Amino acid sequence: MNSLVLDPKSIPESTSSLARHDWKKLDHSQFEVGLIDGFIEGSDPAKMLDYAMRTQGFALLRHPDFDEEFVAQTRAVAENFFCRSLEHKKQFQLQTAYGIGGYTAVGGEAVGRSFETSAAEESIPVDLVESLALTPNLIQQFQTSDLHRHNPIIQQAEAYKKYMYNALTSLLKLAAQAGDYDEKHLMSGYDLDSDSLGLRFSYYPALAQPPTTGQMRYGAHTDFLGFTLLAPDPLVDGLEVLDITGVWKRINMCLLQEKSTLIINAGDLWPVITEGRWMSAIHRVANPLPQHYGLARLSLVFFTGPRPDTPLEPLRRAKSEPILTAGQFLQKKLGIIGVG
């Protein structure tokens, strides 16, 4: 198994030397793209990405220049944060409503309510997850706060944002090739410092008791904007994707452990700007088996999307009348779960 795991106890309380910033640009032709069932050796990455987005809205992504050590370091810093006291974590709590950013404790989110009809929303239990969500603007705010700026989670988040944005720009080039879309038009709305980009460190604590009826670690949902780049837990499974036949398929952990692998989910913008050619992925994090209740799980999530003022034009008809801006689209989605 090649997946690297660092002990979170090895991360100091405060440091300025954890993060690096010197990643080279990724050659998009060297991506290896797989489906939920695995990789096909020698396959064309652009054709595989197009097929994956048309049939699942989901793909596995590998590249020889992915920095496995840095991702493991980020995971250790995040795990160290979640293992701290609730009082410490609440120093990063900006508001109790999910979607605003900052720290959200267990019980503060029920993502499945964004996916169900209004009549069923209230019956969806809260998710068994706590999280730290950081947009570029929030990272900047925390960096200027005496209370937060020396915390390693903020320093690491800034570096991880840059690392993932580097991967995103190469992925968008591959996406343009895969769908025969105009690369300049597709990438024009993306900006490293836009709050349409956001980190979310999601921690699923060990279960002290069985979940209630219908309760999950993270309920079924789609992501709201563009690609989501996810560095999954290399040791604890649970992520499931709904395939086009209506069957939930769990990600094979062996695929994630052989090489450094990212998971790519297409968000709800993609069906809009591709006029239905690509689909958004319906996914969830299922509960562990009872014998694994004692295992916690951590995911490093990078949400992406164009700047809020970007017109949502079909990629193959760039001069057509825009439907909405990206910001209007996001506010409409957030309004469904009461945080718009």
NULUMSE-35689 format. One record per residue (C-alpha): residue number from 0; z negated, y negated, x. Coordinates in steps of 0.2 Angstrom, whole numbers, plus 5000, padded with zeros to 4 digits. Each point is the difference from the previous one (the first is absolute). Layout:
BEGIN
@vovex NUM; w Z; v Y; u X
...
END
This chain:
BEGIN
@vovex 0; w 5000; v 5000; u 5000
@vovex 1; w 5005; v 4983; u 5007
@vovex 2; w 4991; v 4988; u 4989
@vovex 3; w 4988; v 4990; u 5009
@vovex 4; w 4983; v 4997; u 4993
@vovex 5; w 4987; v 4988; u 5008
@vovex 6; w 4981; v 5000; u 4997
@vovex 7; w 4996; v 4985; u 4990
@vovex 8; w 4983; v 4999; u 5009
@vovex 9; w 5009; v 4996; u 5016
@vovex 10; w 5006; v 4983; u 4993
@vovex 11; w 4988; v 4986; u 5005
@vovex 12; w 4992; v 4988; u 4988
@vovex 13; w 5011; v 4986; u 5006
@vovex 14; w 5014; v 4999; u 5012
@vovex 15; w 5015; v 4989; u 5004
@vovex 16; w 5009; v 5014; u 5010
@vovex 17; w 5004; v 5013; u 4987
@vovex 18; w 5017; v 4995; u 4994
@vovex 19; w 5017; v 4999; u 5009
@vovex 20; w 5015; v 4990; u 4995
@vovex 21; w 5014; v 5005; u 5011
@vovex 22; w 5010; v 5013; u 4990
@vovex 23; w 5018; v 5001; u 5003
@vovex 24; w 5013; v 4999; u 4986
@vovex 25; w 5003; v 5017; u 4992
@vovex 26; w 5018; v 5006; u 5000
@vovex 27; w 5003; v 5004; u 4982
@vovex 28; w 5013; v 5013; u 5005
@vovex 29; w 4986; v 5010; u 5008
@vovex 30; w 4991; v 5002; u 4984
@vovex 31; w 4997; v 5018; u 4993
@vovex 32; w 4999; v 5000; u 4981
@vovex 33; w 4993; v 5014; u 4990
@vovex 34; w 4996; v 5005; u 4982
@vovex 35; w 4984; v 5005; u 4993
@vovex 36; w 5005; v 5018; u 5004
@vovex 37; w 5003; v 4997; u 5018
@vovex 38; w 5013; v 4994; u 5013
@vovex 39; w 5018; v 5007; u 5002
@vovex 40; w 5004; v 5000; u 5019
@vovex 41; w 5015; v 4990; u 5005
@vovex 42; w 5002; v 4991; u 4983
@vovex 43; w 5007; v 4983; u 4999
@vovex 44; w 4985; v 4988; u 4997
@vovex 45; w 5009; v 4987; u 4989
@vovex 46; w 5007; v 5014; u 4989
@vovex 47; w 4983; v 5008; u 4999
@vovex 48; w 4991; v 4984; u 4996
@vovex 49; w 5013; v 4996; u 4986
@vovex 50; w 4998; v 5018; u 4993
@vovex 51; w 4981; v 4999; u 5001
@vovex 52; w 5000; v 4983; u 4991
@vovex 53; w 5012; v 5006; u 4986
@vovex 54; w 4990; v 5016; u 4996
@vovex 55; w 4982; v 4996; u 5005
@vovex 56; w 4997; v 4982; u 5005
@vovex 57; w 4991; v 5008; u 5014
@vovex 58; w 5003; v 5005; u 5018
@vovex 59; w 4992; v 5006; u 5016
@vovex 60; w 5004; v 4989; u 5015
@vovex 61; w 4999; v 5004; u 5019
@vovex 62; w 5006; v 4991; u 5015
@vovex 63; w 4998; v 5004; u 5019
@vovex 64; w 4992; v 4983; u 5003
@vovex 65; w 4986; v 5000; u 4987
@vovex 66; w 4984; v 4996; u 5009
@vovex 67; w 4989; v 5015; u 4995
@vovex 68; w 4985; v 4994; u 5010
@vovex 69; w 5000; v 4983; u 4993
@vovex 70; w 5000; v 5007; u 4982
@vovex 71; w 4986; v 5011; u 5004
@vovex 72; w 4990; v 4985; u 5008
@vovex 73; w 5003; v 4991; u 4984
@vovex 74; w 4994; v 5014; u 4989
@vovex 75; w 4984; v 5001; u 5011
@vovex 76; w 4997; v 4982; u 4998
@vovex 77; w 5002; v 5001; u 4981
@vovex 78; w 4989; v 5016; u 4998
@vovex 79; w 4987; v 4991; u 5010
@vovex 80; w 5001; v 4985; u 4987
@vovex 81; w 4998; v 5012; u 4985
@vovex 82; w 4985; v 5009; u 5008
@vovex 83; w 4990; v 4984; u 5001
@vovex 84; w 4988; v 4995; u 4987
@vovex 85; w 5006; v 4993; u 4983
@vovex 86; w 4992; v 4984; u 5004
@vovex 87; w 5010; v 4998; u 5015
@vovex 88; w 5016; v 5004; u 4991
@vovex 89; w 4997; v 4988; u 4986
@vovex 90; w 5001; v 4986; u 5013
@vovex 91; w 5018; v 5003; u 4998
@vovex 92; w 5000; v 5000; u 4981
@vovex 93; w 5009; v 4985; u 4993
@vovex 94; w 5000; v 5004; u 4981
@vovex 95; w 4995; v 5015; u 4990
@vovex 96; w 5018; v 5001; u 4992
@vovex 97; w 5012; v 5012; u 5009
@vovex 98; w 5016; v 4992; u 5006
@vovex 99; w 4992; v 4984; u 5007
@vovex 100; w 4997; v 5007; u 5018
@vovex 101; w 4985; v 5004; u 5010
@vovex 102; w 4988; v 5014; u 4998
@vovex 103; w 4999; v 5010; u 4984
@vovex 104; w 4986; v 5013; u 4997
@vovex 105; w 5002; v 5017; u 4992
@vovex 106; w 5001; v 4997; u 4981
@vovex 107; w 5009; v 4984; u 5001
@vovex 108; w 5018; v 5007; u 4997
@vovex 109; w 5009; v 5011; u 4988
@vovex 110; w 5018; v 4999; u 5006
@vovex 111; w 5006; v 5012; u 4987
@vovex 112; w 4998; v 4986; u 4987
@vovex 113; w 5015; v 4991; u 5007
@vovex 114; w 5011; v 5016; u 4996
@vovex 115; w 4994; v 5005; u 4983
@vovex 116; w 5004; v 4992; u 4983
@vovex 117; w 4987; v 4987; u 4994
@vovex 118; w 4993; v 5013; u 4987
@vovex 119; w 4995; v 5012; u 5014
@vovex 120; w 4995; v 4987; u 5013
@vovex 121; w 4981; v 5000; u 4996
@vovex 122; w 4999; v 5019; u 5001
@vovex 123; w 5005; v 5000; u 5018
@vovex 124; w 4984; v 5002; u 5011
@vovex 125; w 4997; v 4990; u 5016
@vovex 126; w 5007; v 5007; u 5016
@vovex 127; w 4989; v 5008; u 5013
@vovex 128; w 5005; v 4988; u 5014
@vovex 129; w 4994; v 4984; u 5009
@vovex 130; w 5012; v 4989; u 5009
@vovex 131; w 5002; v 4985; u 5011
@vovex 132; w 5016; v 4990; u 4996
@vovex 133; w 5006; v 4987; u 5012
@vovex 134; w 5015; v 4988; u 4998
@vovex 135; w 5006; v 4990; u 5015
@vovex 136; w 4992; v 4985; u 4992
@vovex 137; w 4983; v 5009; u 4998
@vovex 138; w 5001; v 5006; u 5018
@vovex 139; w 5002; v 4982; u 5005
@vovex 140; w 4985; v 4994; u 4990
@vovex 141; w 4989; v 5014; u 5007
@vovex 142; w 5006; v 4996; u 5017
@vovex 143; w 4993; v 4982; u 4998
@vovex 144; w 4984; v 5006; u 4992
@vovex 145; w 4984; v 5001; u 5012
@vovex 146; w 4994; v 5014; u 4989
@vovex 147; w 5016; v 5011; u 5001
@vovex 148; w 5011; v 4995; u 5015
@vovex 149; w 4991; v 5011; u 5013
@vovex 150; w 5000; v 5015; u 4989
@vovex 151; w 5013; v 5013; u 5007
@vovex 152; w 5007; v 5004; u 4983
@vovex 153; w 5008; v 4983; u 4999
@vovex 154; w 5007; v 5000; u 5018
@vovex 155; w 5007; v 5017; u 4997
@vovex 156; w 5007; v 4995; u 4984
@vovex 157; w 5010; v 4986; u 5007
@vovex 158; w 5007; v 5012; u 5014
@vovex 159; w 5004; v 5014; u 4987
@vovex 160; w 5009; v 4987; u 4989
@vovex 161; w 5012; v 4996; u 5014
@vovex 162; w 5002; v 5018; u 5005
@vovex 163; w 5005; v 5005; u 4982
@vovex 164; w 5011; v 4985; u 4998
@vovex 165; w 5009; v 5005; u 5015
@vovex 166; w 5003; v 5017; u 4992
@vovex 167; w 5005; v 4992; u 4983
@vovex 168; w 5014; v 4989; u 5008
@vovex 169; w 5008; v 5016; u 5007
@vovex 170; w 4997; v 5010; u 4984
@vovex 171; w 5009; v 4986; u 4990
@vovex 172; w 5015; v 5001; u 5012
@vovex 173; w 5001; v 5018; u 4996
@vovex 174; w 4998; v 4997; u 4982
@vovex 175; w 5015; v 4988; u 5000
@vovex 176; w 5010; v 5013; u 5009
@vovex 177; w 4994; v 5014; u 4988
@vovex 178; w 5005; v 4990; u 4984
@vovex 179; w 5015; v 4991; u 5007
@vovex 180; w 4990; v 4984; u 4997
@vovex 181; w 5002; v 4983; u 5009
@vovex 182; w 4988; v 5000; u 5014
@vovex 183; w 4998; v 4982; u 5001
@vovex 184; w 4997; v 4997; u 4982
@vovex 185; w 4988; v 5015; u 4999
@vovex 186; w 4989; v 4993; u 5014
@vovex 187; w 5001; v 4982; u 4997
@vovex 188; w 4985; v 5000; u 4988
@vovex 189; w 4988; v 5008; u 5013
@vovex 190; w 4988; v 4990; u 5011
@vovex 191; w 4986; v 5007; u 5011
@vovex 192; w 4987; v 4987; u 4993
@vovex 193; w 5005; v 5001; u 4982
@vovex 194; w 4986; v 5006; u 4988
@vovex 195; w 5013; v 5012; u 4992
@vovex 196; w 4995; v 5011; u 5015
@vovex 197; w 4982; v 5007; u 4999
@vovex 198; w 4990; v 5013; u 5008
@vovex 199; w 4988; v 5011; u 4991
@vovex 200; w 4988; v 5012; u 5008
@vovex 201; w 4996; v 5013; u 4987
@vovex 202; w 4984; v 5011; u 5002
@vovex 203; w 4997; v 5014; u 4989
@vovex 204; w 4981; v 5005; u 5002
@vovex 205; w 4994; v 5018; u 5000
@vovex 206; w 4996; v 5005; u 4982
@vovex 207; w 4981; v 5002; u 4997
@vovex 208; w 5004; v 5008; u 4982
@vovex 209; w 5015; v 5006; u 4991
@vovex 210; w 5012; v 4986; u 4993
@vovex 211; w 4999; v 4996; u 4981
@vovex 212; w 5014; v 5006; u 4989
@vovex 213; w 5016; v 4992; u 5005
@vovex 214; w 4993; v 4991; u 5015
@vovex 215; w 5009; v 5001; u 5016
@vovex 216; w 4999; v 4993; u 5018
@vovex 217; w 5015; v 4989; u 4995
@vovex 218; w 5009; v 5001; u 4984
@vovex 219; w 5018; v 5001; u 4996
@vovex 220; w 5010; v 4984; u 5003
@vovex 221; w 5015; v 4992; u 5008
@vovex 222; w 4999; v 4986; u 5013
@vovex 223; w 5005; v 4983; u 4995
@vovex 224; w 5012; v 4992; u 5012
@vovex 225; w 5010; v 5007; u 5015
@vovex 226; w 4997; v 5015; u 5012
@vovex 227; w 4982; v 5005; u 5003
@vovex 228; w 4998; v 5007; u 5017
@vovex 229; w 4985; v 5012; u 5000
@vovex 230; w 4991; v 5008; u 5015
@vovex 231; w 4992; v 5015; u 4991
@vovex 232; w 4984; v 5009; u 5005
@vovex 233; w 5005; v 5013; u 5013
@vovex 234; w 4987; v 5012; u 4995
@vovex 235; w 4996; v 4999; u 4982
@vovex 236; w 5013; v 5002; u 4987
@vovex 237; w 5002; v 4994; u 4982
@vovex 238; w 5015; v 4989; u 4998
@vovex 239; w 5012; v 5006; u 4987
@vovex 240; w 5017; v 4994; u 4994
@vovex 241; w 5008; v 5003; u 4983
@vovex 242; w 5017; v 5007; u 5002
@vovex 243; w 5015; v 4998; u 4989
@vovex 244; w 4996; v 5016; u 4991
@vovex 245; w 4983; v 4993; u 4994
@vovex 246; w 4990; v 5011; u 5013
@vovex 247; w 4987; v 4993; u 5011
@vovex 248; w 5003; v 5005; u 5018
@vovex 249; w 4987; v 4999; u 5013
@vovex 250; w 5004; v 4994; u 5018
@vovex 251; w 5000; v 5014; u 5012
@vovex 252; w 4987; v 4996; u 5013
@vovex 253; w 5009; v 5009; u 5014
@vovex 254; w 5015; v 4988; u 4999
@vovex 255; w 4988; v 4986; u 5004
@vovex 256; w 4991; v 5009; u 5014
@vovex 257; w 5016; v 5005; u 5010
@vovex 258; w 5004; v 4983; u 5005
@vovex 259; w 4995; v 4982; u 4996
@vovex 260; w 5007; v 4998; u 4982
@vovex 261; w 5000; v 4985; u 4988
@vovex 262; w 5002; v 5003; u 4981
@vovex 263; w 5011; v 4988; u 4991
@vovex 264; w 4999; v 4996; u 4982
@vovex 265; w 5013; v 4989; u 4991
@vovex 266; w 4991; v 4987; u 4989
@vovex 267; w 5006; v 4993; u 4983
@vovex 268; w 5011; v 4987; u 5008
@vovex 269; w 5013; v 5013; u 5006
@vovex 270; w 5006; v 5006; u 4983
@vovex 271; w 5003; v 4981; u 4996
@vovex 272; w 5009; v 4995; u 5015
@vovex 273; w 5010; v 5016; u 5001
@vovex 274; w 5004; v 5000; u 4982
@vovex 275; w 4992; v 5017; u 4997
@vovex 276; w 5008; v 5009; u 5015
@vovex 277; w 4983; v 5002; u 5009
@vovex 278; w 4984; v 5004; u 4990
@vovex 279; w 4982; v 4995; u 5003
@vovex 280; w 4988; v 5015; u 5005
@vovex 281; w 4987; v 5006; u 4987
@vovex 282; w 4986; v 5006; u 5011
@vovex 283; w 4981; v 5003; u 5000
@vovex 284; w 4986; v 5006; u 5011
@vovex 285; w 4993; v 5016; u 4992
@vovex 286; w 4982; v 5006; u 5001
@vovex 287; w 4995; v 5013; u 5014
@vovex 288; w 4996; v 5017; u 4996
@vovex 289; w 4981; v 5003; u 4997
@vovex 290; w 4997; v 5008; u 5017
@vovex 291; w 5008; v 4984; u 5008
@vovex 292; w 4989; v 4987; u 4990
@vovex 293; w 4991; v 4996; u 5016
@vovex 294; w 5016; v 4993; u 5009
@vovex 295; w 5004; v 4982; u 4999
@vovex 296; w 5018; v 4993; u 5001
@vovex 297; w 5007; v 4984; u 5008
@vovex 298; w 5018; v 4993; u 4997
@vovex 299; w 5007; v 4985; u 5009
@vovex 300; w 5012; v 4992; u 4988
@vovex 301; w 5013; v 4986; u 5003
@vovex 302; w 5007; v 4992; u 4984
@vovex 303; w 5016; v 4990; u 5002
@vovex 304; w 5011; v 4989; u 4990
@vovex 305; w 5010; v 4984; u 5002
@vovex 306; w 4993; v 4983; u 4999
@vovex 307; w 4994; v 4995; u 4983
@vovex 308; w 5014; v 4987; u 4998
@vovex 309; w 5014; v 5012; u 5004
@vovex 310; w 5012; v 5002; u 4986
@vovex 311; w 5002; v 5018; u 4994
@vovex 312; w 5019; v 5003; u 5001
@vovex 313; w 5008; v 5017; u 5000
@vovex 314; w 5004; v 5004; u 5018
@vovex 315; w 5018; v 5004; u 4996
@vovex 316; w 5003; v 4984; u 4990
@vovex 317; w 4991; v 4987; u 5011
@vovex 318; w 5008; v 4985; u 4991
@vovex 319; w 4995; v 5006; u 4982
@vovex 320; w 4987; v 4991; u 4990
@vovex 321; w 4982; v 5005; u 5006
@vovex 322; w 4989; v 5009; u 4987
@vovex 323; w 4983; v 4994; u 5006
@vovex 324; w 4993; v 4994; u 5017
@vovex 325; w 4990; v 5013; u 5009
@vovex 326; w 4984; v 4990; u 4997
@vovex 327; w 5003; v 5000; u 4981
@vovex 328; w 5003; v 5018; u 5000
@vovex 329; w 4984; v 5004; u 5009
@vovex 330; w 4990; v 4989; u 4988
@vovex 331; w 5007; v 5009; u 4986
@vovex 332; w 4995; v 5016; u 5007
@vovex 333; w 4982; v 4994; u 5004
@vovex 334; w 4999; v 4993; u 4983
@vovex 335; w 5001; v 5018; u 4993
@vovex 336; w 4983; v 5004; u 5009
@vovex 337; w 4992; v 4984; u 4996
@vovex 338; w 5000; v 4991; u 5017
@vovex 339; w 5016; v 4990; u 4999
END
